[in-house]
Amino acid sequence: MQPENNWTIPNILTVFRILLTPVFVMSFVSSHVHLALLVFTLAGVSDALDGALARVLHQRTRLGAMLDPLADKVLIVTGFLCLGIVGWAPDWLVVLVISRDVIIVGGLGVLHFWGVEVRATIRPSALSKVNTTAQLVFLFLVLTDRAGMLSLPGTQATVMVLVSVLTVVTGVSYVLRGLSLFPTQED
């Protein structure tokens, strides 16, 4: 079997997105909201682009399948944490979003420890992808509002409710799927 080429354009874009996260944080904590918004938008565009390029160029890799959701989690958790610290997002929403991701990643670790092949059995659901998109849209809306570029309070509130519901529903779904994968012992 020939080794997989991991240095594909989509994977490079994904690594780029991961590396943009500290730039976003530094911009945000330095109160350069416009720059933070630009970096966040660039990360969001690279997210859409890497997936599309992987499909079009037939450059899907196992590394990309692992890095892409990791890059999403890093950006989303960091974004919500930043917004929560300065009070731009409700504490309960920040805790909800971050807790869901910590529980999922922790559950995957426990399943792996128990010998369950998690990569082969757990794939992101379509609803989970919608959740990720909604979370990114919420972060974008808050940042554009705080940068004084676009204020859509009704849309922002609607997306916040959507994020809340999707975060709970997809979190419960992953927990139930994970629990069903634990090996059972026969007496």
BADREN-942564 format. One record per residue: residue number from 1; x, y, z of N, C-alpha, C in turn. Coordinates in Angstrom, 2 decimals, decimal comma. Atoms other than C-alpha are relative to their C-alpha. Example, Ala and Ser with C-alpha at 12.3 -4.5 7.8 and 13.67 -1.06 7.14 Angstrom:
# BADREN-942564
PT  k  n_X  n_Y  n_Z  ca_X  ca_Y  ca_Z  c_X  c_Y  c_Z
PT  1  0,89  -1,19  0,00  12,30  -4,50  7,80  0,90  1,20  0,00
PT  2  -0,82  -1,19  -0,06  13,67  -1,06  7,14  -0,77  1,09  0,73
//
This chain:
# BADREN-942564
PT  k  n_X  n_Y  n_Z  ca_X  ca_Y  ca_Z  c_X  c_Y  c_Z
PT  1  0,83  -1,18  0,00  0,00  0,00  0,00  0,88  1,25  0,00
PT  2  -0,77  -1,22  0,14  1,35  3,40  -1,02  -0,36  0,97  1,12
PT  3  0,32  -0,96  -1,06  1,68  5,99  1,77  -0,80  1,18  -0,54
PT  4  0,88  -1,10  0,37  -0,88  8,76  1,72  0,77  1,32  0,02
PT  5  -0,61  -1,31  0,02  0,30  12,24  0,71  -0,85  0,94  0,85
PT  6  0,75  -0,87  -0,90  -0,76  14,47  3,60  0,16  1,48  -0,31
PT  7  -0,22  -1,41  0,30  0,59  17,71  2,16  -0,82  0,40  -1,22
PT  8  0,92  -0,40  1,05  -2,46  18,41  0,06  -0,42  1,45  0,26
PT  9  0,47  -1,39  -0,15  -3,90  21,86  -0,55  -1,05  0,11  1,11
PT  10  0,97  -0,11  -1,09  -6,92  21,17  1,71  0,63  -0,15  1,39
PT  11  -0,64  0,17  -1,31  -4,70  19,94  4,57  0,85  1,21  0,37
PT  12  -0,79  -1,21  -0,27  -2,40  22,95  4,23  -0,93  1,13  0,44
PT  13  0,99  -1,02  -0,41  -5,48  25,21  4,44  -0,50  -0,26  1,42
PT  14  0,47  0,33  -1,35  -6,63  23,35  7,56  1,06  0,36  1,04
PT  15  -1,08  -0,37  -0,92  -3,24  23,76  9,24  0,08  1,52  0,12
PT  16  0,02  -1,46  0,01  -3,34  27,42  8,22  -1,11  0,53  0,92
PT  17  1,13  -0,41  -0,85  -6,75  27,72  9,93  0,34  -0,20  1,48
PT  18  -0,40  0,23  -1,40  -5,37  26,19  13,12  0,98  1,09  0,45
PT  19  -1,00  -1,02  -0,35  -2,46  28,65  13,04  -0,61  1,40  0,08
PT  20  0,69  -1,30  -0,08  -4,88  31,56  12,55  -0,64  0,21  1,37
PT  21  0,69  -0,13  -1,28  -6,53  30,84  15,91  0,79  0,84  1,00
PT  22  -0,73  -0,88  -0,93  -3,71  32,30  18,05  0,07  1,45  -0,48
PT  23  0,00  -1,36  0,54  -3,61  35,32  15,71  -1,34  0,67  0,33
PT  24  1,31  -0,52  -0,38  -7,35  35,75  16,28  -0,01  0,39  1,48
PT  25  0,01  -0,26  -1,44  -6,87  35,53  20,06  0,83  1,24  0,33
PT  26  -0,85  -1,15  -0,28  -3,99  38,02  20,09  -0,65  1,30  -0,48
PT  27  0,70  -1,19  0,50  -5,99  40,45  17,96  -1,15  0,36  0,93
PT  28  1,17  -0,22  -0,85  -9,04  40,02  20,17  0,41  0,57  1,35
PT  29  -0,39  -0,46  -1,34  -7,27  40,43  23,52  0,71  1,35  -0,05
PT  30  -0,64  -1,31  0,17  -5,41  43,46  22,14  -1,02  1,06  -0,41
PT  31  1,11  -0,89  0,35  -8,83  45,04  21,40  0,04  0,48  -1,44
PT  32  0,02  -0,29  1,44  -8,22  45,02  17,65  -1,13  -0,83  -0,62
PT  33  1,17  0,76  0,39  -11,75  43,85  16,91  -0,10  -0,16  -1,52
PT  34  0,05  0,09  1,47  -11,56  44,65  13,19  0,98  -1,06  -0,52
PT  35  -0,99  1,00  0,41  -8,39  42,57  12,83  -0,46  -1,39  0,42
PT  36  0,52  1,30  -0,47  -9,91  39,76  14,93  -1,11  -0,49  -0,93
PT  37  1,07  0,35  0,94  -12,96  39,82  12,64  0,58  -0,45  -1,33
PT  38  -0,64  0,36  1,27  -10,74  39,72  9,54  0,63  -1,39  0,10
PT  39  -0,65  1,30  -0,18  -8,74  36,77  10,89  -1,04  -1,10  0,14
PT  40  1,06  0,98  -0,17  -11,90  34,95  11,97  -0,68  -0,29  -1,34
PT  41  0,63  0,18  1,31  -13,47  35,52  8,54  0,91  -0,80  -0,92
PT  42  -0,97  0,75  0,81  -10,31  34,27  6,83  0,00  -1,48  0,41
PT  43  0,05  1,39  -0,49  -10,43  31,15  9,02  -1,28  -0,68  -0,47
PT  44  1,28  0,55  0,46  -14,10  30,63  8,15  0,00  -0,31  -1,48
PT  45  -0,07  0,21  1,45  -13,46  31,01  4,43  0,91  -1,20  -0,30
PT  46  -0,91  1,14  0,22  -10,53  28,58  4,63  -0,67  -1,32  0,38
PT  47  0,75  1,21  -0,38  -12,86  26,10  6,37  -0,88  -0,47  -1,14
PT  48  0,86  0,36  1,13  -15,32  26,19  3,50  0,83  -0,44  -1,20
PT  49  -0,84  0,27  1,16  -12,54  26,16  0,94  0,71  -1,35  0,09
PT  50  -0,74  1,27  -0,08  -10,59  23,19  2,31  -0,90  -1,20  -0,26
PT  51  0,93  1,10  0,25  -13,64  20,94  2,29  -0,37  -0,11  -1,46
PT  52  0,37  -0,01  1,42  -14,66  21,98  -1,21  1,17  -0,48  -0,86
PT  53  -1,17  0,43  0,78  -11,13  21,54  -2,55  0,30  -1,49  0,18
PT  54  -0,24  1,43  -0,23  -10,78  18,12  -0,92  -0,90  -0,85  -0,88
PT  55  0,93  0,74  0,85  -13,87  16,97  -2,80  0,33  0,16  -1,48
PT  56  -0,22  -0,29  1,42  -13,12  18,66  -6,13  1,32  -0,58  -0,50
PT  57  -1,33  0,46  0,41  -9,43  17,75  -6,22  0,26  -1,46  0,37
PT  58  -0,14  1,39  -0,46  -10,04  14,25  -4,79  1,22  -0,14  0,91
PT  59  -1,13  -0,01  -0,92  -7,60  15,04  -2,00  -0,45  -0,22  1,45
PT  60  0,43  0,34  -1,37  -9,43  13,59  1,00  1,05  -0,94  0,60
PT  61  -1,00  0,82  -0,69  -6,99  12,13  3,51  -0,48  -0,31  1,41
PT  62  0,33  0,32  -1,39  -7,21  10,48  6,90  0,45  1,14  0,92
PT  63  -0,47  -1,13  -0,80  -5,13  13,34  8,32  -0,99  1,16  -0,08
PT  64  0,97  -1,07  0,18  -7,56  15,87  6,86  -1,30  -0,28  0,74
PT  65  1,23  0,39  -0,70  -10,52  13,94  8,28  0,13  0,22  1,50
PT  66  -0,22  -0,23  -1,43  -8,94  14,32  11,73  0,24  1,48  0,28
PT  67  -0,37  -1,39  -0,26  -7,54  17,85  11,41  -1,15  0,98  -0,19
PT  68  1,07  -0,95  0,30  -10,62  19,54  9,92  -0,94  0,21  1,19
PT  69  0,86  -0,25  -1,17  -12,96  18,94  12,89  0,78  0,57  1,18
PT  70  -0,82  -0,55  -1,07  -10,07  19,68  15,26  0,17  1,51  -0,19
PT  71  -0,13  -1,43  0,28  -9,51  23,04  13,56  -1,29  0,74  0,32
PT  72  1,30  -0,60  -0,33  -13,24  23,77  13,86  -0,15  0,16  1,50
PT  73  0,16  -0,02  -1,45  -13,25  22,88  17,55  0,89  1,07  0,62
PT  74  -0,94  -0,97  -0,56  -10,17  24,99  18,28  -0,51  1,42  -0,23
PT  75  0,49  -1,34  0,33  -11,60  28,04  16,51  -1,29  0,33  0,75
PT  76  1,29  -0,25  -0,64  -15,11  27,68  17,94  0,16  0,15  1,51
PT  77  -0,19  -0,07  -1,45  -14,06  26,99  21,53  0,73  1,29  0,37
PT  78  -0,76  -1,22  -0,27  -11,52  29,81  21,42  -0,87  1,24  -0,22
PT  79  0,87  -1,14  0,28  -14,03  32,19  19,84  -1,03  0,22  1,10
PT  80  1,00  -0,14  -1,06  -16,74  31,47  22,41  0,64  0,40  1,33
PT  81  -0,69  -0,36  -1,24  -14,24  31,70  25,25  0,35  1,49  0,00
PT  82  -0,33  -1,43  0,10  -13,04  35,11  24,03  -1,25  0,86  0,19
PT  83  1,23  -0,79  -0,12  -16,60  36,41  23,63  -0,57  -0,05  1,42
PT  84  0,51  0,15  -1,36  -17,58  35,04  27,03  0,78  0,81  1,01
PT  85  -0,85  -0,73  -0,95  -14,64  36,61  28,84  -0,33  1,49  0,02
PT  86  0,31  -1,44  0,05  -15,57  40,10  27,65  -1,50  0,28  0,11
PT  87  1,43  -0,19  -0,19  -19,31  39,53  28,10  -0,79  0,23  -1,28
PT  88  0,70  -0,18  1,28  -20,25  39,57  24,40  -0,89  -1,18  -0,34
PT  89  0,88  1,17  0,14  -21,88  36,15  24,66  -0,40  -0,42  1,40
PT  90  0,44  0,41  -1,34  -23,95  34,86  27,58  0,85  -1,15  0,54
PT  91  -0,82  1,04  -0,63  -22,00  32,74  30,05  -0,58  -1,39  -0,23
PT  92  0,62  1,32  0,14  -24,52  29,90  29,80  0,23  -0,58  -1,39
PT  93  -0,23  0,48  1,36  -24,04  29,70  26,03  1,45  -0,44  -0,17
PT  94  -1,43  0,35  0,07  -20,25  29,68  26,34  0,23  -1,34  0,68
PT  95  -0,15  1,27  -0,73  -20,42  26,91  28,94  -0,62  -1,15  -0,78
PT  96  0,70  1,03  0,77  -22,90  24,95  26,82  0,84  -0,46  -1,19
PT  97  -0,77  0,34  1,20  -20,80  25,10  23,64  1,30  -0,70  0,37
PT  98  -1,29  0,59  -0,37  -17,49  24,35  25,34  -0,19  -1,35  0,67
PT  99  0,25  1,27  -0,69  -18,92  21,62  27,58  -0,33  -1,11  -0,98
PT  100  0,35  1,01  1,01  -20,42  19,80  24,60  1,25  -0,55  -0,66
PT  101  -1,20  0,45  0,69  -17,08  19,70  22,82  0,94  -0,76  0,92
PT  102  -0,85  0,72  -0,96  -15,17  18,66  25,95  -0,56  -1,39  0,28
PT  103  0,64  1,30  -0,25  -17,69  15,88  26,63  0,20  -0,93  -1,20
PT  104  -0,17  0,84  1,19  -17,48  14,62  23,03  1,44  -0,48  -0,12
PT  105  -1,41  0,38  0,13  -13,68  14,67  22,90  0,39  -0,95  1,13
PT  106  -0,28  0,90  -1,13  -13,47  13,10  26,37  -0,61  -1,37  -0,23
PT  107  0,66  1,28  0,29  -15,96  10,42  25,35  0,74  -0,80  -1,05
PT  108  -0,78  0,68  1,03  -13,96  9,63  22,23  1,28  -0,59  0,59
PT  109  -1,21  0,50  -0,67  -10,85  9,28  24,39  -0,29  -1,23  0,84
PT  110  0,37  1,16  -0,82  -12,61  6,91  26,78  -0,33  -1,20  -0,88
PT  111  0,30  1,10  0,93  -13,99  4,84  23,89  1,27  -0,59  -0,59
PT  112  -1,28  0,48  0,55  -10,52  4,65  22,36  0,75  -0,83  1,05
PT  113  -0,65  0,73  -1,09  -9,14  3,55  25,75  -0,61  -1,40  0,17
PT  114  0,69  1,27  -0,12  -11,75  0,76  25,82  0,16  -0,87  -1,25
PT  115  -0,28  0,79  1,18  -10,55  -0,41  22,41  -1,00  0,15  -1,13
PT  116  0,97  -0,23  1,06  -13,38  0,96  20,30  0,69  0,81  -1,10
PT  117  -0,56  -0,71  1,15  -12,26  2,04  16,83  -0,92  1,18  -0,32
PT  118  0,92  -1,13  0,11  -13,85  5,49  17,03  0,00  0,62  -1,38
PT  119  -0,04  -0,62  1,33  -12,68  6,74  13,63  -0,90  -0,74  -0,98
PT  120  0,81  0,80  0,92  -14,52  3,91  11,91  -1,48  0,02  0,38
PT  121  1,38  0,13  -0,46  -17,70  4,13  13,99  -0,73  1,32  0,22
PT  122  0,66  -1,28  -0,27  -18,36  7,80  14,71  0,43  1,01  -1,05
PT  123  -0,21  -1,03  1,02  -18,68  10,31  11,91  -0,88  1,20  0,36
PT  124  0,86  -1,17  -0,26  -19,98  13,87  12,15  -1,33  -0,14  -0,74
PT  125  1,32  0,08  0,61  -23,70  13,90  11,51  -0,27  1,29  -0,79
PT  126  0,39  -1,19  0,77  -25,34  16,33  9,08  -0,45  1,10  0,96
PT  127  0,47  -0,99  -0,97  -26,99  18,03  12,06  1,16  0,64  0,75
PT  128  -1,19  -0,52  -0,67  -23,62  18,40  13,75  0,72  1,01  -0,89
PT  129  -0,61  -0,95  0,93  -22,28  20,12  10,63  -0,80  1,30  -0,04
PT  130  0,85  -1,19  -0,07  -25,25  22,50  10,74  0,29  0,75  1,29
PT  131  -0,32  -0,61  -1,28  -24,44  23,14  14,40  1,32  0,78  -0,09
PT  132  -1,28  -0,67  0,15  -20,83  23,98  13,57  -0,16  1,28  -0,81
PT  133  0,24  -1,18  0,84  -21,98  26,37  10,85  -0,74  1,07  0,79
PT  134  0,76  -0,96  -0,81  -24,50  28,02  13,20  0,89  0,66  1,04
PT  135  -0,91  -0,56  -1,00  -21,82  28,46  15,86  0,95  1,02  -0,64
PT  136  -0,89  -0,93  0,71  -19,45  30,07  13,33  -0,75  1,26  -0,41
PT  137  0,81  -1,16  0,40  -22,25  32,34  12,06  -0,27  0,89  1,22
PT  138  0,24  -0,80  -1,20  -23,08  33,41  15,63  1,24  0,81  0,37
PT  139  -1,25  -0,71  -0,32  -19,44  34,28  16,33  0,23  1,15  -0,98
PT  140  -0,17  -1,03  1,03  -19,25  36,19  13,04  -0,95  1,18  0,23
PT  141  0,98  -1,06  -0,23  -22,45  38,14  13,80  0,37  0,87  1,20
PT  142  -0,39  -0,77  -1,19  -21,23  39,15  17,26  1,21  0,87  -0,33
PT  143  -1,21  -0,76  0,33  -17,83  40,21  15,93  -0,31  1,17  -0,94
PT  144  0,33  -1,10  0,91  -19,32  42,25  13,07  -0,78  1,09  0,73
PT  145  0,75  -0,98  -0,80  -21,71  43,91  15,52  0,96  0,82  0,86
PT  146  -0,92  -0,69  -0,91  -18,94  44,75  17,99  1,05  0,83  -0,74
PT  147  -0,93  -0,79  0,81  -16,70  46,00  15,18  -0,72  1,20  -0,61
PT  148  0,77  -1,12  0,51  -19,51  48,42  14,28  -0,24  -0,08  -1,50
PT  149  0,14  0,16  1,45  -19,82  46,98  10,79  -1,39  -0,45  -0,43
PT  150  1,31  0,54  0,36  -23,15  45,17  10,83  -0,70  -0,41  1,29
PT  151  0,74  0,33  -1,21  -25,74  45,01  13,56  -1,35  -0,60  -0,38
PT  152  1,25  0,71  0,27  -28,50  42,43  13,22  -0,43  -0,69  1,29
PT  153  0,31  0,59  -1,31  -29,71  41,93  16,81  -1,05  -1,10  -0,07
PT  154  1,03  1,04  0,11  -32,80  39,94  15,79  0,57  -1,28  -0,58
PT  155  -0,65  1,17  0,61  -30,77  37,63  13,57  0,96  -0,64  0,98
PT  156  -0,96  0,51  -0,98  -28,09  37,31  16,23  -0,72  -0,79  1,10
PT  157  0,77  0,70  -1,03  -30,70  36,33  18,84  -0,57  -1,32  -0,52
PT  158  0,54  1,23  0,61  -32,30  33,81  16,47  1,08  -1,05  -0,16
PT  159  -1,11  0,95  0,18  -28,94  32,23  15,65  0,46  -0,52  1,36
PT  160  -0,38  0,45  -1,34  -28,13  32,10  19,38  -0,94  -1,10  0,49
PT  161  0,96  1,04  -0,38  -31,33  30,12  20,03  0,27  -1,27  -0,80
PT  162  -0,30  1,15  0,85  -30,51  27,86  17,08  1,25  -0,72  0,49
PT  163  -1,23  0,60  -0,52  -26,98  27,30  18,41  -0,28  -0,76  1,28
PT  164  0,32  0,65  -1,28  -28,37  26,48  21,86  -0,69  -1,34  -0,22
PT  165  0,76  1,22  0,25  -30,86  23,93  20,56  0,88  -1,05  -0,69
PT  166  -0,84  0,96  0,73  -28,44  22,33  18,09  1,14  -0,54  0,85
PT  167  -1,08  0,46  -0,88  -25,66  22,17  20,67  -0,49  -1,08  0,95
PT  168  0,58  1,00  -0,92  -27,90  20,30  23,12  -0,37  -1,28  -0,76
PT  169  0,48  1,17  0,76  -29,47  18,00  20,50  1,18  -0,83  -0,52
PT  170  -1,13  0,77  0,53  -26,17  17,06  18,84  0,87  -0,55  1,12
PT  171  -0,77  0,52  -1,14  -24,42  16,71  22,19  -0,63  -1,26  0,56
PT  172  0,71  1,18  -0,51  -27,07  14,29  23,48  0,12  -1,15  -1,01
PT  173  -0,09  1,03  1,04  -26,98  12,43  20,16  1,37  -0,70  0,04
PT  174  -1,34  0,59  -0,06  -23,20  11,93  20,36  0,19  -0,83  1,26
PT  175  -0,13  0,77  -1,25  -23,38  10,82  24,00  -0,72  -1,34  -0,13
PT  176  0,75  1,26  0,17  -26,07  8,24  23,17  0,71  -0,94  -0,97
PT  177  -0,75  0,83  0,94  -24,10  7,01  20,16  1,24  -0,59  0,66
PT  178  -1,21  0,47  -0,69  -20,96  6,77  22,28  -0,31  -1,07  1,03
PT  179  0,37  0,99  -1,02  -22,69  4,90  25,10  -0,35  -1,34  -0,64
PT  180  0,38  1,25  0,67  -24,02  2,35  22,61  1,22  -0,77  -0,52
PT  181  -1,21  0,64  0,53  -20,45  1,58  21,50  0,85  -0,67  1,07
PT  182  -0,80  0,63  -1,06  -19,10  0,54  24,89  -0,18  -1,51  -0,04
PT  183  0,12  1,46  0,00  -18,29  -3,15  24,93  -0,73  -0,48  1,26
PT  184  0,71  0,57  -1,15  -20,55  -5,22  27,17  0,71  -1,27  0,41
PT  185  -0,62  1,22  -0,51  -19,26  -7,98  29,38  -1,06  -1,04  0,24
PT  186  0,90  1,13  -0,26  -20,94  -11,33  29,43  0,40  -0,61  1,33
PT  187  -0,29  0,64  -1,30  -21,23  -12,92  32,88  0,38  -1,44  -0,15
//
